[in-house]
Amino acid sequence: MLNEAVALDRVGGDVSLLQEVAQLFLEDYPHSLSAIESALAHGDAKALERAAHTLKGAVANFGVEPVVQAALALEMSGRANDLSTCELQLADLKAKLAILHQDLAALSAAA
């Protein structure tokens, strides 16, 4: 799922920098997921919008459009103050992030 060409382009072709960015993402994205889950648990659409937007931006660095779109769907639901489909959207996001996690873990392990 990782678009390595796009990801490398974003870091100026520096493989070691990409590996470092990947490791930082792997350490940080669980916090973003927790913020999304907390926002949903509290019915806080604005917090959902912010947390999903933050995660979307971080994922965009890797050129992984399916994950970007999944985060965007949650962001838009938060913006519209419509949390009715967010549990399904969150499950979709988590499934796609799991695949990205594997790709990034392999990339950072190659360091």
C-alpha positions as CSV (number, residue, x, y, z in Angstrom):
1,M,0.0,0.0,0.0
2,L,2.9,2.4,0.7
3,N,3.7,4.5,-2.4
4,E,7.4,4.5,-1.9
5,A,8.0,6.8,-4.9
6,V,5.7,9.5,-3.5
7,A,7.1,9.0,0.0
8,L,10.7,9.3,-1.3
9,D,9.8,12.4,-3.3
10,R,8.4,14.1,-0.2
11,V,11.7,13.6,1.6
12,G,13.9,14.7,-1.4
13,G,14.9,11.1,-2.2
14,D,16.6,10.6,1.2
15,V,15.9,7.0,2.1
16,S,17.3,7.3,5.7
17,L,15.0,10.3,6.3
18,L,12.1,8.4,5.0
19,Q,12.9,5.6,7.4
20,E,13.1,8.1,10.2
21,V,9.8,9.7,9.2
22,A,8.2,6.2,9.0
23,Q,9.4,5.3,12.5
24,L,8.1,8.6,13.9
25,F,4.7,7.9,12.3
26,L,4.6,4.4,13.7
27,E,5.2,5.8,17.2
28,D,2.7,8.7,16.8
29,Y,-0.3,7.5,14.9
30,P,-1.7,5.4,17.8
31,H,-2.1,8.7,19.7
32,S,-4.1,10.1,16.8
33,L,-6.3,7.0,16.7
34,S,-6.9,7.4,20.5
35,A,-7.9,11.0,19.9
36,I,-10.3,9.9,17.3
37,E,-11.8,7.2,19.5
38,S,-12.1,9.6,22.4
39,A,-13.8,12.2,20.3
40,L,-16.3,9.6,19.1
41,A,-16.8,8.3,22.7
42,H,-17.6,11.8,23.8
43,G,-19.7,12.8,20.8
44,D,-17.2,15.6,20.1
45,A,-17.5,16.3,16.4
46,K,-15.0,19.2,16.4
47,A,-12.3,17.1,18.2
48,L,-13.0,14.3,15.7
49,E,-12.5,16.7,12.8
50,R,-9.2,18.0,14.3
51,A,-7.8,14.5,15.1
52,A,-8.8,13.0,11.7
53,H,-7.3,16.0,9.9
54,T,-4.0,15.6,11.8
55,L,-3.8,11.9,11.0
56,K,-4.7,12.6,7.3
57,G,-1.8,15.0,7.0
58,A,0.6,12.6,8.5
59,V,-0.5,9.8,6.3
60,A,-0.3,12.0,3.2
61,N,3.5,12.0,3.5
62,F,3.5,8.4,2.4
63,G,1.3,8.8,-0.6
64,V,-1.3,6.3,0.6
65,E,-4.5,7.6,-0.9
66,P,-6.8,4.9,0.6
67,V,-5.7,5.8,4.1
68,V,-5.9,9.5,3.4
69,Q,-9.5,9.1,2.1
70,A,-10.5,7.0,5.2
71,A,-9.2,9.8,7.5
72,L,-10.8,12.4,5.3
73,A,-14.2,10.7,5.6
74,L,-13.9,10.9,9.4
75,E,-12.8,14.5,9.2
76,M,-15.8,15.4,7.0
77,S,-18.2,13.6,9.3
78,G,-16.8,15.7,12.2
79,R,-17.1,18.9,10.2
80,A,-20.7,18.0,9.3
81,N,-21.4,17.1,13.0
82,D,-22.7,13.8,11.7
83,L,-21.3,10.9,13.8
84,S,-23.8,8.3,12.6
85,T,-21.4,6.4,10.3
86,C,-18.2,7.1,12.2
87,E,-17.8,3.7,13.8
88,L,-17.8,2.1,10.3
89,Q,-15.5,4.7,9.0
90,L,-13.1,4.2,12.0
91,A,-13.1,0.4,11.4
92,D,-12.2,1.1,7.7
93,L,-9.4,3.5,8.8
94,K,-8.0,1.0,11.3
95,A,-7.9,-1.8,8.7
96,K,-6.1,0.4,6.2
97,L,-3.7,1.7,8.8
98,A,-2.8,-1.9,9.8
99,I,-1.6,-2.6,6.3
100,L,0.3,0.7,6.2
101,H,1.8,-0.1,9.6
102,Q,3.2,-3.4,8.2
103,D,4.7,-1.6,5.2
104,L,6.3,1.2,7.3
105,A,7.6,-1.3,9.9
106,A,9.3,-3.2,7.1
107,L,10.7,0.0,5.7
108,S,12.0,1.3,9.1
109,A,13.5,-2.2,9.9
110,A,15.6,-2.0,6.8
111,A,17.5,0.9,8.3
